[in-house]
């Protein structure tokens, strides 16, 4: 009987070492969690896992869109301006130059009519023809010695008109990719034809004479317009440094 009792006591006391191990394990976890670096490290690990899952998900989405012929990241240019946008943007970045080689070799013989200018300046920019006075919608240039000079394209574009007008003389009109139109009047020896493509600085004619401003001799009448047949604009506002 005594042996049986001892066996029962031994069996009852056997789990006690396990309780001690569990207590020791719990104490170790508490010590670990008490350390300052545990929570930041745990947070970083969790964040890394979340980011990895997001990248995997995005890559899977892109692959699915490419499989059906779609681009998952269309550009603003593609959405707004279409596939030819890059060409248009490049064309619009070209600046305008004066339609001759050296501005210092020429003088202004008649200014652009500015409705906001003083009365004296506006009167000086009126053209008399017959018994009528009309506002001068361009700028006239001439050499001090009255000699002819090369006339150049102010910007790249397409020649949309070449005419011989009895009043304003030979005329060339160039339409540019940005919508502006430059007009060159009082020309001689025109070197371009309608529908020709010209580059900025190409020689298109020489300065000549016309009936409207015959007192000026050889000169160039230069205009900038907002589209074909559009309003005339002051050329100086489009040329840096004037």
C-alpha positions in Angstrom: 0.0 0.0 0.0 2.8 2.4 0.9 4.4 1.7 -2.5 1.1 2.5 -4.3 0.8 5.8 -2.4 4.3 6.7 -3.3 3.6 5.9 -7.0 0.5 8.1 -7.0 2.4 11.0 -5.4 5.1 10.7 -8.0 2.5 10.8 -10.8 0.8 13.9 -9.3 4.1 15.7 -8.8 5.4 14.9 -12.4 3.7 17.9 -14.1 5.3 20.3 -11.8 8.6 20.6 -13.8 6.4 21.5 -16.9 4.8 24.3 -14.9 8.2 25.6 -14.0 9.3 25.5 -17.7 6.1 27.3 -18.7 6.8 30.0 -16.1 10.4 30.3 -17.2 9.3 30.6 -20.9 6.7 33.3 -20.0 9.3 35.2 -18.0 11.7 35.0 -21.0 9.1 36.5 -23.3 8.4 39.3 -20.9 12.1 40.1 -20.7 12.3 40.1 -24.5 9.3 42.3 -25.0 10.7 44.7 -22.4 13.6 45.5 -24.6 13.2 48.8 -26.5 14.2 47.5 -29.9 11.6 44.7 -30.1 8.5 46.7 -31.1 10.3 48.9 -33.8 11.8 45.7 -35.2 8.5 44.0 -35.3 6.9 47.0 -36.9 9.6 47.2 -39.6 9.2 43.5 -40.4 5.4 43.9 -40.7 5.8 46.9 -42.9 8.3 45.1 -45.1 5.8 42.2 -45.6 3.0 44.6 -46.4 5.1 46.4 -49.0 6.2 43.2 -50.6 2.6 42.1 -50.9 1.6 45.4 -52.5 4.5 45.2 -55.1 3.5 41.7 -56.0 -0.1 42.8 -56.4 0.8 45.8 -58.6 3.1 43.7 -60.8 0.4 41.2 -61.3 -2.0 44.0 -62.2 0.4 45.5 -64.7 1.0 42.1 -66.3 -2.7 41.5 -66.7 -3.2 44.9 -68.4 -0.3 44.3 -70.8 -1.8 40.9 -71.7 -5.0 42.7 -72.9 -3.0 45.5 -74.7 -3.5 48.2 -72.1 -0.9 50.4 -70.4 -1.5 50.8 -66.7 0.3 54.1 -66.5 -0.8 56.5 -69.3 0.8 59.9 -69.4 -0.9 63.2 -69.1 0.3 64.0 -72.7 -1.3 60.8 -74.0 -4.6 61.4 -72.3 -4.9 65.1 -73.3 -3.0 65.6 -76.5 -2.8 62.2 -78.2 0.1 60.3 -79.7 1.4 63.2 -81.7 1.8 65.4 -78.6 5.6 65.1 -78.4 6.0 66.4 -81.9 3.6 69.3 -81.2 5.4 70.2 -78.0 8.8 70.3 -79.7 7.4 72.4 -82.5 5.9 74.9 -80.0 9.2 75.4 -78.2 10.8 77.1 -81.2 11.2 80.8 -80.7 10.6 83.5 -83.3 13.4 85.6 -84.8 13.5 88.8 -86.8 13.1 87.9 -90.5 16.6 89.0 -91.5 20.2 88.3 -90.4 21.2 91.3 -88.4 18.8 93.7 -86.7 21.6 96.3 -86.2 21.9 96.7 -90.0 18.3 97.8 -90.4 16.1 100.6 -89.1 12.4 100.7 -88.4 10.8 103.0 -91.0 7.2 102.5 -89.7 6.0 101.0 -86.4 3.1 98.7 -85.6 -0.2 100.5 -84.8 -0.7 100.1 -81.1 -4.2 101.2 -80.1 -3.0 101.7 -76.5 -0.1 104.0 -77.5 -0.2 107.8 -77.3 -2.0 109.8 -79.9 1.3 110.9 -81.5 2.6 107.3 -81.8 -0.7 106.1 -83.3 -0.7 108.9 -85.9 2.8 108.0 -86.9 1.6 104.4 -87.5 -1.1 105.3 -90.0 -0.6 104.6 -93.7 -1.9 107.1 -96.2 -3.1 105.6 -99.5 -5.1 107.8 -101.8 -7.3 109.9 -99.5 -7.6 107.3 -96.8 -5.6 106.6 -93.7 -5.4 103.0 -92.3 -3.6 101.6 -89.3 -0.3 100.0 -90.0 -0.6 96.3 -88.9 3.1 95.3 -89.1 6.6 96.7 -88.8 8.5 98.1 -91.8 12.3 97.6 -92.0 14.8 99.2 -94.4 18.6 99.6 -94.7 19.9 103.2 -94.2 21.4 103.0 -97.7 18.1 101.9 -99.2 19.7 98.7 -100.6 17.8 95.4 -100.7 18.5 92.6 -98.1 17.6 89.0 -97.6 14.3 88.2 -96.0 14.2 85.0 -93.9 11.5 82.9 -92.3 10.9 84.0 -88.8 10.0 80.5 -87.7 9.7 77.0 -89.3 6.4 76.3 -91.0 4.5 75.8 -94.2 4.2 78.4 -97.0 0.4 78.9 -97.2 0.3 81.8 -99.7 2.6 83.3 -102.4 0.9 86.2 -104.2 1.6 89.3 -106.3 -0.6 92.1 -105.0 -0.9 95.3 -106.9 -0.9 97.4 -103.7 1.3 95.6 -101.2 3.6 94.0 -103.7 4.9 90.4 -103.6 3.6 88.6 -100.5 4.6 85.4 -98.7 2.6 83.9 -95.9 3.9 81.1 -93.6 1.7 79.2 -91.1 3.5 77.8 -88.1 2.8 74.7 -85.9 1.8 76.9 -82.9 -1.0 78.5 -84.9 0.7 81.8 -85.6 1.0 83.1 -89.2 3.8 85.4 -90.4 3.3 87.7 -93.4 6.0 89.2 -95.5 5.1 92.0 -98.0 7.0 94.3 -100.3 9.2 91.5 -101.6 11.4 90.9 -104.6 13.0 87.7 -105.9 10.7 85.3 -104.1 12.4 82.0 -103.6 9.6 79.8 -102.2 6.4 78.3 -103.5 3.0 77.6 -101.9 2.9 74.4 -99.8 6.7 74.4 -99.4 8.1 73.6 -95.9 10.6 76.1 -94.6 13.0 76.2 -91.6 13.6 79.1 -89.3 16.3 81.3 -91.0 15.7 80.1 -94.6 15.9 82.9 -97.1 12.5 83.3 -98.7 13.0 86.5 -100.7 14.6 89.9 -100.8 13.3 93.2 -99.6 11.6 95.2 -102.5 9.1 97.9 -103.2 5.3 98.2 -103.2 2.7 100.7 -104.2 1.2 101.2 -100.8 4.5 102.4 -99.2 6.4 103.5 -102.3 8.1 106.4 -100.5 10.0 103.9 -98.4 11.9 102.4 -101.3 13.3 98.9 -100.7 11.9 97.7 -97.4 10.2 94.7 -95.7 6.7 94.8 -94.3 6.5 92.1 -91.6 3.3 91.0 -89.8 2.3 88.4 -87.2 -1.3 87.2 -87.2 -3.3 84.8 -85.0 -4.1 82.2 -87.6 -4.9 82.8 -91.3 -7.0 85.9 -91.7 -6.8 86.4 -87.9 -6.1 89.5 -85.9 -2.8 91.2 -86.4 -0.4 91.1 -83.4 2.6 93.2 -82.5 5.7 91.3 -83.7 7.9 92.7 -80.9 5.9 90.7 -78.3 7.1 87.4 -79.8 10.8 88.2 -80.2 13.0 88.2 -77.1 15.4 91.2 -76.9 13.4 92.8 -79.7 
